[in-house]
Amino acid sequence: MISGWLQTVKGAVAVEDLGLILPHEHLFTDLRGPLAPDYALAEPEAVARVMEPYLAAAQAIGVTALVECSTVGVGRNIAVLQYLAEVTPIYVIAPTGAYREDFTPPSLRELSVEALAEEWVRDLTEGIEGTEVRAGFIKIAMSDDGPTPLEVRNLKAAALASRQTDAVVVSHTASGAVARREMEILESAGLDLGRFIWAHANLEPDPTVHLEAARRGAYVEFDAVGAEWQPQSALVDYTLALIEAGCAERILLSHDAGWYDPSQPDGQPEEGGIRGYTALVEEFIPALRARGVTDDLVHLITVTNPARAFAFADTP
């Protein structure tokens, strides 16, 4: 049985009070980068008008918590997240951290490992940007051919901040080769890979690399559930391969869906519009069951694993 608590926008929530958790989603994202003149600006009410129906649909199928992975550099907006957290029963978990090098704001580029970790620890233990909203995890990202020297610094800062707070480190990583390098860096910096999530592992087509990461202790996250560009049969196969290898406890599943785009007048992303948060329950889990995955395993992967991954064990 998993104990502990998750840090949400509205405060600490005991693990036992939660059910299905979506470990990698987006509510509000600005991919223009932090130098855009009106970067990450929007009226919370306008965002809520667009996003609330998607949250309501997710809540109706049993989603209890959603991890918002839009970090510094790609649109983190605490006022928006606070507003959304008030209009939905779903608990929202906000990140600290920084996105990959091209999206890292100037204010973070010259900081030492220790200074950057100190800033992230403050977000996790006191509040983000002068608010009382505490981050619930550390989100970083690797360039496709990275990690770059700046991203190595980010990895070391993430490891240090995680060691001081027990926050899990989530990294956008598009290939197994990069994932191997970052896991080596994190381990050399003292991080237990049980506190690391390889996000977008589905972009690595070799299931033996997924298995390698899982056996090293990392969480392997397949987060393109319901995406048209990702063959869903491949995601099912990746998931089954880890289950059959005895690594079900290291699997995370999510949609990487959403998100409100403040660069668009209606908030709808230009390519494909907003994608909702229901395909996991409505389509993917039935596909797993059709391949023999039991209800106990479904519960492990969608409830227990994300709770364990994002939980803090000490007193909130």
MODAGI-V95202 format. One record per residue. RES is the residue in three letters. D_CENTER is the distance of its C-alpha to the mean C-alpha in Angstrom with 2 decimals. Layout:
((RES;D_CENTER) (RES;D_CENTER))
This chain:
((MET;22.73) (ILE;19.56) (SER;20.35) (GLY;18.82) (TRP;16.74) (LEU;13.42) (GLN;13.50) (THR;13.12) (VAL;14.55) (LYS;17.77) (GLY;17.99) (ALA;17.69) (VAL;17.60) (ALA;19.07) (VAL;17.37) (GLU;20.54) (ASP;20.18) (LEU;17.09) (GLY;17.05) (LEU;14.65) (ILE;10.97) (LEU;8.49) (PRO;5.22) (HIS;3.69) (GLU;6.38) (HIS;8.47) (LEU;11.62) (PHE;13.22) (THR;12.99) (ASP;15.91) (LEU;16.17) (ARG;19.72) (GLY;18.74) (PRO;19.81) (LEU;23.49) (ALA;23.91) (PRO;26.53) (ASP;24.69) (TYR;21.13) (ALA;18.61) (LEU;21.60) (ALA;22.05) (GLU;23.73) (PRO;21.45) (GLU;24.00) (ALA;23.81) (VAL;20.06) (ALA;20.57) (ARG;23.40) (VAL;21.30) (MET;18.07) (GLU;19.77) (PRO;21.19) (TYR;17.90) (LEU;16.66) (ALA;20.11) (ALA;19.96) (ALA;16.74) (GLN;18.41) (ALA;21.56) (ILE;20.22) (GLY;18.85) (VAL;15.23) (THR;15.22) (ALA;11.79) (LEU;8.83) (VAL;5.50) (GLU;6.16) (CYS;4.42) (SER;8.14) (THR;9.43) (VAL;13.10) (GLY;14.79) (VAL;13.14) (GLY;14.13) (ARG;12.71) (ASN;15.50) (ILE;15.93) (ALA;19.05) (VAL;17.46) (LEU;14.72) (GLN;17.64) (TYR;19.72) (LEU;17.37) (ALA;16.82) (GLU;20.61) (VAL;21.16) (THR;19.04) (PRO;19.26) (ILE;15.53) (TYR;13.88) (VAL;11.26) (ILE;9.03) (ALA;9.13) (PRO;8.13) (THR;10.88) (GLY;11.35) (ALA;12.48) (TYR;11.95) (ARG;14.41) (GLU;18.10) (ASP;19.30) (PHE;17.07) (THR;17.69) (PRO;20.09) (PRO;23.58) (SER;23.26) (LEU;20.87) (ARG;22.62) (GLU;25.53) (LEU;24.07) (SER;24.68) (VAL;22.17) (GLU;23.48) (ALA;23.47) (LEU;19.89) (ALA;18.81) (GLU;21.08) (GLU;19.45) (TRP;15.97) (VAL;17.72) (ARG;19.43) (ASP;16.31) (LEU;15.25) (THR;18.80) (GLU;20.68) (GLY;18.83) (ILE;17.30) (GLU;19.97) (GLY;22.77) (THR;21.30) (GLU;20.91) (VAL;17.22) (ARG;15.50) (ALA;11.99) (GLY;10.16) (PHE;8.26) (ILE;8.75) (LYS;6.91) (ILE;9.52) (ALA;10.74) (MET;13.89) (SER;16.68) (ASP;17.76) (ASP;20.77) (GLY;19.38) (PRO;18.76) (THR;21.14) (PRO;22.92) (LEU;20.81) (GLU;17.58) (VAL;19.41) (ARG;20.08) (ASN;16.44) (LEU;15.77) (LYS;18.74) (ALA;17.79) (ALA;14.35) (ALA;16.38) (LEU;18.95) (ALA;16.81) (SER;15.09) (ARG;18.62) (GLN;19.89) (THR;17.43) (ASP;15.82) (ALA;12.27) (VAL;9.82) (VAL;8.95) (VAL;5.96) (SER;7.96) (HIS;8.42) (THR;11.65) (ALA;14.04) (SER;16.75) (GLY;17.85) (ALA;20.28) (VAL;17.81) (ALA;15.64) (ARG;18.97) (ARG;19.87) (GLU;16.79) (MET;17.04) (GLU;20.68) (ILE;20.07) (LEU;17.70) (GLU;20.24) (SER;23.08) (ALA;21.54) (GLY;21.63) (LEU;18.10) (ASP;18.13) (LEU;15.84) (GLY;15.16) (ARG;12.77) (PHE;10.90) (ILE;8.24) (TRP;9.44) (ALA;7.04) (HIS;9.66) (ALA;12.23) (ASN;14.04) (LEU;15.33) (GLU;17.41) (PRO;20.30) (ASP;21.87) (PRO;21.01) (THR;22.83) (VAL;20.19) (HIS;17.50) (LEU;20.09) (GLU;20.79) (ALA;17.26) (ALA;17.19) (ARG;20.67) (ARG;19.78) (GLY;17.47) (ALA;13.98) (TYR;11.47) (VAL;11.70) (GLU;9.09) (PHE;11.00) (ASP;9.06) (ALA;12.15) (VAL;13.81) (GLY;16.48) (ALA;16.34) (GLU;19.97) (TRP;19.60) (GLN;18.25) (PRO;21.01) (GLN;19.81) (SER;22.52) (ALA;20.94) (LEU;17.65) (VAL;19.99) (ASP;21.91) (TYR;19.01) (THR;18.01) (LEU;21.69) (ALA;22.34) (LEU;20.04) (ILE;21.50) (GLU;24.97) (ALA;24.45) (GLY;23.71) (CYS;20.02) (ALA;18.67) (GLU;17.21) (ARG;14.72) (ILE;13.33) (LEU;10.11) (LEU;10.45) (SER;8.85) (HIS;10.21) (ASP;8.15) (ALA;10.95) (GLY;12.73) (TRP;13.61) (TYR;16.45) (ASP;17.95) (PRO;20.30) (SER;22.36) (GLN;23.69) (PRO;26.35) (ASP;24.92) (GLY;21.24) (GLN;20.97) (PRO;19.41) (GLU;22.40) (GLU;21.40) (GLY;21.23) (GLY;20.37) (ILE;17.61) (ARG;16.26) (GLY;15.81) (TYR;13.82) (THR;16.73) (ALA;17.18) (LEU;15.56) (VAL;18.24) (GLU;20.96) (GLU;21.01) (PHE;18.84) (ILE;19.74) (PRO;23.39) (ALA;23.30) (LEU;22.20) (ARG;24.94) (ALA;27.40) (ARG;26.85) (GLY;27.63) (VAL;24.35) (THR;25.40) (ASP;24.15) (ASP;23.56) (LEU;21.25) (VAL;19.34) (HIS;19.03) (LEU;17.95) (ILE;15.10) (THR;13.86) (VAL;14.94) (THR;15.82) (ASN;13.24) (PRO;10.09) (ALA;12.56) (ARG;13.74) (ALA;10.55) (PHE;9.59) (ALA;13.32) (PHE;15.69) (ALA;19.17) (ASP;21.42) (THR;22.99) (PRO;20.87))
